């Protein structure tokens, strides 16, 4: 259902981090914006920045759905869109999806206000209510209706909501954030929907308004000991790359790109996707690159030591220290193996390609694609005329923006492609850019 909707992915700054801590704003804005760009490649939409929620909603008139995130909110699970789609199908006339309402920071009367880390607005219903503004930046005037009570706030029922002692019959009174949204919902008899737990678990908010200086230092230095907030610490841990070995690929095994003329293959040391080029050219030359020498050693050992039978047994027979580094998506090695064989036409088709690979000429080179010198050295290792250079999602991982700003990362990506194309004018390149768009 989301696929048929016109979506605005709005990134906003209601906590005014841009003016309070410009360096931190730049860091968390880049992360929020780029992670949202990657999400938008799955459910197509426009990704735009606005200073305030009201500005975003003003622009949102031209869309069906506004998915709004405050700077510092990261959607870390792409199943967010599947979960949102399921909610939408079951609640087609919903007005708004929000996090549990919270006590206002400057009110002592027990009222509630929006937790605006993430909000989803159904524009049709919003317009039917007269396009109310959130008015997050200034005090509102007028009296609040007393008929919007907790029983108008619903959720998935799978777990208690973190509402800080919220009483079941407590009236919601006027506060600074969200009052007009709440008033409009009350007057229209609409329900405020709380994000189901399955959707809430797909995002992580790192509270840039909390201990901002410490958070900035923690992000820059990748040091969780500098912060005390558990969400901030969690994100810093997620931002530190580990020495993993991808024994299967997370993307489809077939390239579906014309590769018949390609005489060399450049690709990361991971999984089995590289076998697909052998279906076009059985004598292709392989040049595997990776920053992780363990990954290079794994593919090299696999090529020389594994005969193509009982991969699960081969994996199980590896030393425990090595097995602790293995990574794959899906539920099990058995399921991944089934998908792998099916992708290459069954066991017989896979073994034919595997035996060709074992006979092929292959080189294994440590290389960082963000380092221009490394890339120049890598492309100098072959005399091929029409190579295929596969760079997967190397430029669109969370780790990219741990080290570089968005502009720096985009420049690194541009230089990488320029070096490869200068060396090989007839090269075929395939992979994702910084924003997760595949080319």
VOFI-430730 format. One record per residue (C-alpha): residue in one letter; x, y, z; residue number from 1. Coordinates in pm, 1 decimal. Layout:
NODE; r; x; y; z; k
NODE; A; X; Y; Z; NUM
...
This chain:
NODE; r; x; y; z; k
NODE; X; 0.0; 0.0; 0.0; 1
NODE; X; 286.0; 241.9; 76.2; 2
NODE; X; 419.0; 180.9; -274.4; 3
NODE; X; 115.2; 361.8; -415.9; 4
NODE; X; 152.4; 661.5; -183.5; 5
NODE; X; 341.0; 984.6; -237.6; 6
NODE; X; 568.8; 1008.3; 65.5; 7
NODE; X; 757.8; 1299.5; 216.6; 8
NODE; X; 1042.7; 1191.7; 443.1; 9
NODE; X; 1089.6; 1507.1; 650.6; 10
NODE; X; 1394.3; 1560.5; 873.4; 11
NODE; X; 1332.1; 1835.2; 1130.0; 12
NODE; X; 1509.4; 2006.5; 1418.7; 13
NODE; X; 1248.7; 2084.5; 1689.2; 14
NODE; X; 1516.7; 2072.5; 1961.7; 15
NODE; X; 1708.4; 2347.6; 1775.6; 16
NODE; X; 2035.1; 2154.6; 1778.8; 17
NODE; X; 2153.6; 2353.9; 1476.6; 18
NODE; X; 2173.7; 2674.4; 1678.4; 19
NODE; X; 2269.9; 2517.1; 2011.7; 20
NODE; X; 2554.1; 2292.0; 1891.2; 21
NODE; X; 2636.5; 2332.8; 1519.2; 22
NODE; X; 2906.2; 2062.1; 1513.7; 23
NODE; X; 2680.6; 1804.3; 1673.4; 24
NODE; X; 2396.8; 1908.6; 1444.7; 25
NODE; X; 2610.8; 1845.5; 1136.8; 26
NODE; X; 2707.5; 1501.0; 1262.3; 27
NODE; X; 2360.6; 1380.9; 1356.4; 28
NODE; X; 2192.7; 1555.3; 1062.2; 29
NODE; X; 2417.3; 1372.0; 815.2; 30
NODE; X; 2334.4; 1041.5; 982.3; 31
NODE; X; 1959.5; 1103.7; 997.2; 32
NODE; X; 1938.9; 1239.3; 643.2; 33
NODE; X; 2147.0; 969.8; 474.2; 34
NODE; X; 1985.4; 681.8; 664.2; 35
NODE; X; 1649.8; 824.4; 554.8; 36
NODE; X; 1769.9; 850.7; 194.8; 37
NODE; X; 1853.8; 481.5; 205.3; 38
NODE; X; 1507.7; 403.9; 342.4; 39
NODE; X; 1350.9; 604.0; 58.9; 40
NODE; X; 1510.6; 373.6; -199.2; 41
NODE; X; 1274.3; 99.2; -76.3; 42
NODE; X; 951.1; 302.6; -50.2; 43
NODE; X; 1013.3; 584.6; -292.3; 44
NODE; X; 970.7; 939.0; -165.7; 45
NODE; X; 1131.8; 1280.2; -129.5; 46
NODE; X; 1378.2; 1340.3; 154.1; 47
NODE; X; 1386.9; 1703.1; 268.6; 48
NODE; X; 1505.7; 1903.6; 569.5; 49
NODE; X; 1294.2; 2163.0; 755.5; 50
NODE; X; 1380.4; 2361.1; 1067.4; 51
NODE; X; 1041.4; 2295.5; 1227.4; 52
NODE; X; 762.4; 2040.9; 1214.9; 53
NODE; X; 515.1; 2309.1; 1106.6; 54
NODE; X; 732.2; 2394.7; 805.0; 55
NODE; X; 746.6; 2026.5; 713.9; 56
NODE; X; 368.5; 1992.0; 736.7; 57
NODE; X; 317.7; 2302.2; 523.8; 58
NODE; X; 521.1; 2135.1; 251.5; 59
NODE; X; 349.6; 1804.6; 326.0; 60
NODE; X; 25.9; 1927.8; 166.9; 61
NODE; X; 159.8; 1794.9; -164.5; 62
NODE; X; 196.5; 1436.9; -36.1; 63
NODE; X; -17.4; 1149.7; 88.8; 64
NODE; X; 197.5; 1063.3; 388.5; 65
NODE; X; 458.1; 1252.1; 592.2; 66
NODE; X; 715.3; 1041.8; 777.8; 67
NODE; X; 881.1; 1293.9; 1007.1; 68
NODE; X; 1200.6; 1238.6; 1205.5; 69
NODE; X; 1383.1; 1470.0; 1439.3; 70
NODE; X; 1755.8; 1508.4; 1385.2; 71
NODE; X; 1911.5; 1225.4; 1583.8; 72
NODE; X; 1643.3; 965.6; 1507.4; 73
NODE; X; 1777.5; 672.1; 1307.5; 74
NODE; X; 1563.2; 406.4; 1143.9; 75
NODE; X; 1798.2; 112.3; 1179.3; 76
NODE; X; 1571.3; -166.6; 1052.6; 77
NODE; X; 1431.8; -154.4; 699.9; 78
NODE; X; 1138.6; -371.4; 810.0; 79
NODE; X; 1006.3; -41.0; 947.9; 80
NODE; X; 839.6; 7.4; 610.1; 81
NODE; X; 680.9; -337.9; 611.3; 82
NODE; X; 548.3; -281.0; 961.4; 83
NODE; X; 417.1; 63.8; 868.0; 84
NODE; X; 253.7; -80.2; 558.1; 85
NODE; X; 73.0; -340.1; 768.3; 86
NODE; X; -47.4; -70.4; 1007.6; 87
NODE; X; -167.8; 143.0; 717.8; 88
NODE; X; -365.8; -144.7; 566.1; 89
NODE; X; -543.0; -201.2; 897.5; 90
NODE; X; -598.2; 171.4; 972.3; 91
NODE; X; -648.2; 343.9; 638.1; 92
NODE; X; -813.3; 650.2; 789.4; 93
NODE; X; -569.0; 705.3; 1072.8; 94
NODE; X; -470.2; 1064.7; 1146.5; 95
NODE; X; -135.0; 1039.4; 1318.9; 96
NODE; X; 114.3; 788.9; 1456.4; 97
NODE; X; 326.2; 906.6; 1749.7; 98
NODE; X; 540.1; 785.1; 2034.6; 99
NODE; X; 369.5; 777.2; 2375.4; 100
NODE; X; 286.6; 1128.6; 2492.5; 101
NODE; X; 524.9; 1261.2; 2757.4; 102
NODE; X; 503.7; 1505.1; 3048.2; 103
NODE; X; 601.8; 1855.9; 2932.6; 104
NODE; X; 942.9; 1963.6; 3054.2; 105
NODE; X; 815.8; 2295.5; 3188.4; 106
NODE; X; 465.4; 2211.5; 3313.9; 107
NODE; X; 377.0; 2069.9; 3653.9; 108
NODE; X; 9.3; 2000.5; 3602.4; 109
NODE; X; 31.8; 1647.8; 3466.4; 110
NODE; X; -41.4; 1746.0; 3105.5; 111
NODE; X; 99.7; 1565.1; 2805.0; 112
NODE; X; 286.3; 1675.2; 2494.6; 113
NODE; X; 427.5; 1515.6; 2183.4; 114
NODE; X; 746.1; 1313.9; 2188.2; 115
NODE; X; 842.9; 1435.4; 1843.3; 116
NODE; X; 1139.8; 1213.0; 1767.8; 117
NODE; X; 923.6; 1050.9; 1495.3; 118
NODE; X; 571.1; 1121.8; 1371.5; 119
NODE; X; 374.3; 980.7; 1078.2; 120
NODE; X; 86.8; 1192.9; 947.1; 121
NODE; X; -190.0; 1091.1; 707.6; 122
NODE; X; -218.6; 1409.1; 501.5; 123
NODE; X; -578.8; 1349.2; 388.2; 124
NODE; X; -699.8; 1334.2; 750.2; 125
NODE; X; -476.8; 1626.9; 848.3; 126
NODE; X; -631.6; 1841.2; 575.1; 127
NODE; X; -981.4; 1730.5; 678.5; 128
NODE; X; -906.2; 1873.2; 1024.0; 129
NODE; X; -806.7; 2208.3; 876.5; 130
NODE; X; -428.3; 2152.9; 854.3; 131
NODE; X; -346.5; 2218.4; 1222.5; 132
NODE; X; 10.5; 2309.6; 1308.1; 133
NODE; X; 211.6; 2147.8; 1582.1; 134
NODE; X; 328.6; 2493.3; 1693.9; 135
NODE; X; 629.4; 2352.9; 1870.7; 136
NODE; X; 820.0; 2680.7; 1895.9; 137
NODE; X; 587.6; 2914.4; 2087.8; 138
NODE; X; 318.3; 2930.8; 2354.0; 139
NODE; X; -36.6; 2880.1; 2233.6; 140
NODE; X; -338.5; 3072.7; 2354.6; 141
NODE; X; -695.8; 2967.2; 2415.2; 142
NODE; X; -856.1; 2704.8; 2631.1; 143
NODE; X; -806.1; 2333.7; 2579.8; 144
NODE; X; -1098.4; 2097.9; 2539.7; 145
NODE; X; -1120.5; 1838.1; 2813.1; 146
NODE; X; -1272.2; 1560.0; 2604.1; 147
NODE; X; -950.5; 1411.2; 2467.0; 148
NODE; X; -863.9; 1146.8; 2722.0; 149
NODE; X; -631.4; 851.7; 2743.9; 150
NODE; X; -891.4; 613.0; 2607.9; 151
NODE; X; -856.0; 792.2; 2273.9; 152
NODE; X; -491.8; 684.0; 2260.8; 153
NODE; X; -448.5; 330.8; 2134.0; 154
NODE; X; -153.6; 104.1; 2074.1; 155
NODE; X; -73.3; -249.5; 1973.1; 156
NODE; X; -135.8; -393.2; 2318.7; 157
NODE; X; 176.2; -608.0; 2305.7; 158
NODE; X; 356.8; -428.1; 2587.5; 159
NODE; X; 305.1; -153.8; 2844.9; 160
NODE; X; 372.8; 192.0; 2711.2; 161
NODE; X; 649.1; 400.8; 2871.7; 162
NODE; X; 417.6; 684.1; 2969.3; 163
NODE; X; 581.0; 778.8; 3300.5; 164
NODE; X; 282.9; 704.5; 3525.9; 165
NODE; X; 12.6; 804.9; 3277.9; 166
NODE; X; -333.4; 762.4; 3428.9; 167
NODE; X; -602.2; 595.3; 3221.7; 168
NODE; X; -851.0; 882.7; 3263.7; 169
NODE; X; -614.0; 1179.8; 3290.8; 170
NODE; X; -728.0; 1467.3; 3064.6; 171
NODE; X; -469.9; 1608.0; 2824.7; 172
NODE; X; -432.1; 1980.8; 2885.8; 173
NODE; X; -273.0; 2256.6; 2684.6; 174
NODE; X; 104.7; 2242.8; 2648.1; 175
NODE; X; 358.2; 2395.7; 2412.1; 176
NODE; X; 417.5; 2096.3; 2184.3; 177
NODE; X; 141.3; 1932.7; 1986.5; 178
NODE; X; -152.5; 2114.8; 2139.8; 179
NODE; X; -316.0; 2208.6; 1812.5; 180
NODE; X; -274.2; 1853.6; 1678.3; 181
NODE; X; -436.4; 1724.6; 1996.1; 182
NODE; X; -714.9; 1984.2; 1984.7; 183
NODE; X; -788.6; 1902.5; 1622.1; 184
NODE; X; -800.7; 1530.2; 1689.1; 185
NODE; X; -1038.2; 1588.3; 1979.5; 186
NODE; X; -1270.3; 1812.0; 1779.1; 187
NODE; X; -1274.9; 1564.3; 1490.8; 188
NODE; X; -1332.1; 1263.2; 1715.0; 189
NODE; X; -1013.2; 1100.9; 1588.2; 190
NODE; X; -780.0; 864.5; 1765.6; 191
NODE; X; -412.6; 926.5; 1827.4; 192
NODE; X; -235.3; 603.9; 1741.4; 193
NODE; X; 80.0; 507.4; 1926.0; 194
NODE; X; 352.2; 339.2; 1721.6; 195
NODE; X; 322.6; -37.8; 1769.4; 196
NODE; X; 620.8; -187.5; 1948.2; 197
NODE; X; 726.3; -359.6; 1625.7; 198
NODE; X; 771.2; -16.7; 1463.1; 199
NODE; X; 925.0; 151.5; 1767.6; 200
NODE; X; 1193.1; -117.5; 1777.6; 201
NODE; X; 1301.0; -27.1; 1424.2; 202
NODE; X; 1431.4; 314.1; 1527.6; 203
NODE; X; 1684.5; 454.3; 1769.5; 204
NODE; X; 1687.1; 811.8; 1899.8; 205
NODE; X; 2016.9; 934.0; 2042.8; 206
NODE; X; 1884.7; 1242.2; 2227.6; 207
NODE; X; 2116.1; 1511.0; 2084.2; 208
NODE; X; 1962.0; 1763.8; 2325.3; 209
NODE; X; 2096.3; 1562.3; 2619.7; 210
NODE; X; 2461.2; 1619.6; 2723.4; 211
NODE; X; 2532.9; 1748.1; 2373.2; 212
NODE; X; 2904.5; 1812.6; 2421.0; 213
NODE; X; 2966.2; 1463.5; 2553.6; 214
NODE; X; 2761.4; 1308.9; 2274.4; 215
NODE; X; 2959.1; 1493.8; 2010.0; 216
NODE; X; 3289.6; 1378.0; 2155.9; 217
NODE; X; 3157.4; 1023.3; 2188.7; 218
NODE; X; 3047.7; 1016.5; 1823.7; 219
NODE; X; 3370.4; 1167.5; 1691.4; 220
NODE; X; 3593.1; 938.4; 1897.7; 221
NODE; X; 3366.7; 629.3; 1880.1; 222
NODE; X; 3391.3; 610.8; 2258.4; 223
NODE; X; 3074.9; 510.6; 2444.0; 224
NODE; X; 3240.9; 572.8; 2781.8; 225
NODE; X; 3203.4; 947.0; 2717.6; 226
NODE; X; 2822.8; 930.1; 2738.5; 227
NODE; X; 2579.6; 792.5; 2994.4; 228
NODE; X; 2253.9; 773.5; 2798.0; 229
NODE; X; 2192.7; 407.3; 2698.3; 230
NODE; X; 2060.1; 497.3; 2350.7; 231
NODE; X; 2365.8; 710.6; 2280.6; 232
NODE; X; 2593.3; 430.5; 2398.0; 233
NODE; X; 2409.2; 178.8; 2183.3; 234
NODE; X; 2449.0; 385.4; 1867.4; 235
NODE; X; 2820.2; 435.7; 1926.7; 236
NODE; X; 2861.2; 58.6; 1963.3; 237
NODE; X; 2669.7; 5.1; 1638.0; 238
NODE; X; 2896.6; 257.3; 1464.7; 239
NODE; X; 3216.8; 64.6; 1531.1; 240
NODE; X; 3295.0; -186.1; 1253.2; 241
NODE; X; 3378.1; -537.4; 1361.2; 242
NODE; X; 3595.9; -795.4; 1189.2; 243
NODE; X; 3312.5; -995.2; 1033.4; 244
NODE; X; 3327.4; -1244.2; 748.5; 245
NODE; X; 3019.6; -1260.6; 527.8; 246
NODE; X; 2993.6; -1628.7; 435.0; 247
NODE; X; 2675.1; -1564.8; 234.6; 248
NODE; X; 2559.1; -1251.7; 52.0; 249
NODE; X; 2277.7; -1035.8; 184.6; 250
NODE; X; 2174.9; -924.2; -166.1; 251
NODE; X; 2055.2; -1139.6; -462.4; 252
NODE; X; 2319.6; -1370.6; -608.3; 253
NODE; X; 2249.6; -1287.4; -972.7; 254
NODE; X; 2361.2; -951.0; -1107.5; 255
NODE; X; 2109.5; -928.6; -1393.4; 256
NODE; X; 2355.0; -707.6; -1580.8; 257
NODE; X; 2503.5; -786.5; -1926.9; 258
NODE; X; 2851.7; -915.8; -1839.5; 259
NODE; X; 2937.3; -1129.6; -2142.1; 260
NODE; X; 3220.8; -902.2; -2256.3; 261
NODE; X; 3379.4; -866.2; -1911.6; 262
NODE; X; 3723.7; -1022.3; -1877.5; 263
NODE; X; 3794.8; -945.9; -1510.9; 264
NODE; X; 3592.8; -926.3; -1190.3; 265
NODE; X; 3665.0; -685.6; -904.4; 266
NODE; X; 3457.3; -753.5; -594.8; 267
NODE; X; 3458.2; -770.0; -215.0; 268
NODE; X; 3560.7; -1093.8; -43.5; 269
NODE; X; 3215.2; -1210.3; 60.2; 270
NODE; X; 2967.1; -1488.1; -4.5; 271
NODE; X; 2927.0; -1644.3; -350.9; 272
NODE; X; 2780.3; -1367.4; -566.4; 273
NODE; X; 3099.3; -1352.8; -772.6; 274
NODE; X; 3013.7; -1691.7; -927.1; 275
NODE; X; 2749.1; -1528.9; -1145.3; 276
NODE; X; 3004.9; -1378.5; -1383.0; 277
NODE; X; 3127.3; -1729.6; -1468.1; 278
NODE; X; 2793.0; -1791.0; -1636.1; 279
NODE; X; 2898.5; -1525.0; -1891.7; 280
NODE; X; 3273.5; -1580.7; -1912.6; 281
NODE; X; 3416.7; -1908.7; -1773.1; 282
NODE; X; 3775.5; -1780.0; -1802.2; 283
NODE; X; 3730.3; -1447.9; -1619.9; 284
NODE; X; 4008.1; -1322.3; -1391.9; 285
NODE; X; 3914.2; -1250.9; -1028.2; 286
NODE; X; 4052.2; -968.7; -815.3; 287
NODE; X; 3908.6; -980.5; -464.4; 288
NODE; X; 3960.7; -677.8; -243.2; 289
NODE; X; 3872.1; -605.3; 117.9; 290
NODE; X; 3987.7; -403.0; 416.5; 291
NODE; X; 3943.2; -711.2; 629.6; 292
NODE; X; 4225.1; -957.9; 572.4; 293
NODE; X; 4022.8; -1230.2; 744.9; 294
NODE; X; 3763.4; -1205.2; 467.9; 295
NODE; X; 4031.3; -1232.0; 200.3; 296
NODE; X; 4184.6; -1534.1; 372.3; 297
NODE; X; 3842.1; -1697.4; 400.2; 298
NODE; X; 3762.2; -1676.6; 26.6; 299
NODE; X; 4116.3; -1784.7; -61.5; 300
NODE; X; 4098.1; -2089.1; 167.7; 301
NODE; X; 3747.7; -2172.1; 45.5; 302
NODE; X; 3865.6; -2168.3; -315.5; 303
NODE; X; 4149.6; -2410.5; -252.0; 304
NODE; X; 4005.6; -2631.6; 20.9; 305
NODE; X; 3632.0; -2673.3; -29.9; 306
NODE; X; 3508.6; -2918.3; -295.6; 307
NODE; X; 3156.8; -2779.1; -324.4; 308
NODE; X; 2989.6; -3042.4; -105.0; 309
NODE; X; 2837.0; -3006.3; 244.3; 310
NODE; X; 2914.0; -2639.9; 303.2; 311
NODE; X; 2745.2; -2650.4; 641.8; 312
NODE; X; 2983.9; -2924.9; 752.1; 313
NODE; X; 3281.2; -2730.5; 615.3; 314
NODE; X; 3178.3; -2422.3; 812.9; 315
NODE; X; 3115.3; -2623.1; 1128.0; 316
NODE; X; 3466.1; -2770.2; 1104.5; 317
NODE; X; 3636.6; -2429.9; 1124.1; 318
NODE; X; 3810.2; -2312.8; 1445.1; 319
NODE; X; 3578.6; -2146.7; 1696.2; 320
NODE; X; 3772.9; -1820.4; 1681.2; 321
NODE; X; 3711.5; -1802.3; 1306.1; 322
NODE; X; 3346.6; -1909.6; 1331.5; 323
NODE; X; 3278.8; -1628.3; 1578.1; 324
NODE; X; 3344.7; -1383.4; 1292.7; 325
NODE; X; 3101.9; -1543.1; 1045.6; 326
NODE; X; 2796.5; -1337.2; 953.4; 327
NODE; X; 2490.1; -1391.6; 737.0; 328
NODE; X; 2130.8; -1278.3; 706.7; 329
NODE; X; 1825.0; -1505.6; 717.2; 330
NODE; X; 1776.1; -1755.6; 994.1; 331
NODE; X; 2034.2; -2028.8; 937.9; 332
NODE; X; 2314.2; -2166.5; 723.4; 333
NODE; X; 2070.2; -2427.9; 592.6; 334
NODE; X; 1824.0; -2162.9; 473.3; 335
NODE; X; 2102.7; -1958.6; 315.1; 336
NODE; X; 2239.7; -2267.0; 142.7; 337
NODE; X; 1896.4; -2345.6; 1.4; 338
NODE; X; 1863.8; -1990.7; -134.2; 339
NODE; X; 2215.3; -2005.0; -280.5; 340
NODE; X; 2156.4; -2329.6; -469.0; 341
NODE; X; 1818.2; -2213.5; -597.0; 342
NODE; X; 1973.8; -1889.9; -728.7; 343
NODE; X; 2218.8; -2082.9; -944.1; 344
NODE; X; 1973.7; -2337.1; -1081.6; 345
NODE; X; 2008.6; -2606.0; -817.5; 346
NODE; X; 2300.5; -2804.7; -677.0; 347
NODE; X; 2424.2; -2915.4; -1018.8; 348
NODE; X; 2432.8; -2560.4; -1155.5; 349
NODE; X; 2607.3; -2429.3; -844.9; 350
NODE; X; 2874.3; -2702.0; -851.5; 351
NODE; X; 2948.0; -2635.3; -1217.8; 352
NODE; X; 3020.7; -2270.2; -1140.0; 353
NODE; X; 3211.9; -2356.7; -822.9; 354
NODE; X; 3441.0; -2595.4; -1008.9; 355
NODE; X; 3507.3; -2326.3; -1270.2; 356
NODE; X; 3593.2; -2084.0; -990.5; 357
NODE; X; 3837.2; -2328.1; -833.7; 358
NODE; X; 4021.6; -2344.3; -1166.9; 359
NODE; X; 4020.4; -1967.8; -1220.6; 360
NODE; X; 4301.4; -1717.5; -1176.6; 361
NODE; X; 4229.2; -1519.1; -859.7; 362
NODE; X; 4414.6; -1255.6; -661.5; 363
NODE; X; 4340.7; -1135.0; -310.3; 364
NODE; X; 4429.1; -774.8; -226.5; 365
NODE; X; 4383.7; -564.2; 84.8; 366
NODE; X; 4221.6; -237.8; -22.3; 367
NODE; X; 4016.3; 49.9; 118.3; 368
NODE; X; 3794.1; 195.3; -155.5; 369
NODE; X; 3781.6; 526.1; 35.1; 370
NODE; X; 4159.4; 555.3; -9.9; 371
NODE; X; 4249.5; 681.0; -357.6; 372
NODE; X; 4601.8; 538.5; -339.1; 373
NODE; X; 4463.1; 195.3; -254.2; 374
NODE; X; 4220.6; 212.5; -546.9; 375
NODE; X; 4495.1; 310.5; -791.9; 376
NODE; X; 4707.2; 19.3; -673.2; 377
NODE; X; 4413.8; -220.1; -703.0; 378
NODE; X; 4324.5; -129.9; -1062.0; 379
NODE; X; 4688.8; -158.2; -1166.4; 380
NODE; X; 4691.0; -532.2; -1090.8; 381
NODE; X; 4532.8; -644.5; -1419.0; 382
NODE; X; 4567.5; -587.9; -1791.5; 383
NODE; X; 4198.0; -646.7; -1848.5; 384
NODE; X; 4020.1; -425.5; -2103.3; 385
NODE; X; 3656.7; -472.2; -2002.7; 386
NODE; X; 3642.0; -544.9; -1629.3; 387
NODE; X; 3335.2; -560.4; -1407.9; 388
NODE; X; 3383.3; -366.7; -1083.2; 389
NODE; X; 3131.1; -459.0; -813.7; 390
NODE; X; 3146.1; -241.1; -501.5; 391
NODE; X; 2826.7; -363.5; -331.1; 392
NODE; X; 2705.8; -132.6; -50.9; 393
NODE; X; 3055.0; -43.3; 73.4; 394
NODE; X; 2983.6; 330.0; 40.3; 395
NODE; X; 2642.5; 311.6; 208.4; 396
NODE; X; 2705.5; 153.5; 547.3; 397
NODE; X; 2656.9; 317.3; 887.5; 398
NODE; X; 3033.7; 310.8; 932.1; 399
NODE; X; 3080.4; 550.8; 639.0; 400
NODE; X; 2935.4; 846.9; 827.2; 401
NODE; X; 3118.3; 754.8; 1145.8; 402
NODE; X; 3441.9; 863.3; 980.5; 403
NODE; X; 3332.3; 1112.7; 714.1; 404
NODE; X; 3080.7; 1391.5; 674.4; 405
NODE; X; 2817.2; 1341.5; 405.8; 406
NODE; X; 3003.1; 1575.2; 168.8; 407
NODE; X; 3338.2; 1405.1; 235.1; 408
NODE; X; 3188.0; 1060.7; 175.8; 409
NODE; X; 3028.0; 1174.0; -150.0; 410
NODE; X; 3360.3; 1315.1; -268.2; 411
NODE; X; 3536.5; 989.4; -179.7; 412
NODE; X; 3275.2; 802.2; -383.2; 413
NODE; X; 3318.7; 1036.7; -680.0; 414
NODE; X; 3699.0; 999.3; -673.0; 415
NODE; X; 3675.3; 620.7; -651.4; 416
NODE; X; 3456.0; 599.2; -961.0; 417
NODE; X; 3672.9; 848.3; -1147.5; 418
NODE; X; 3992.9; 649.3; -1082.2; 419
NODE; X; 3835.7; 323.3; -1196.5; 420
NODE; X; 3681.7; 474.5; -1511.1; 421
NODE; X; 4002.6; 655.8; -1602.1; 422
NODE; X; 4194.7; 327.7; -1585.8; 423
NODE; X; 3922.9; 126.2; -1761.7; 424
NODE; X; 3711.9; 338.6; -2001.6; 425
NODE; X; 3494.6; 35.8; -2083.7; 426
NODE; X; 3442.6; -79.7; -1725.9; 427
NODE; X; 3102.1; -192.7; -1597.3; 428
NODE; X; 3048.2; -67.4; -1240.9; 429
NODE; X; 2772.7; -170.3; -1003.1; 430
NODE; X; 2700.4; -76.9; -641.2; 431
NODE; X; 2524.6; 164.2; -408.0; 432
NODE; X; 2609.8; 530.2; -356.0; 433
NODE; X; 2618.8; 710.9; -19.6; 434
NODE; X; 2240.3; 744.7; -15.2; 435
NODE; X; 2185.1; 375.9; -90.4; 436
NODE; X; 2082.3; 419.1; -455.2; 437
NODE; X; 2213.9; 136.3; -672.5; 438
NODE; X; 2384.6; 216.6; -1002.5; 439
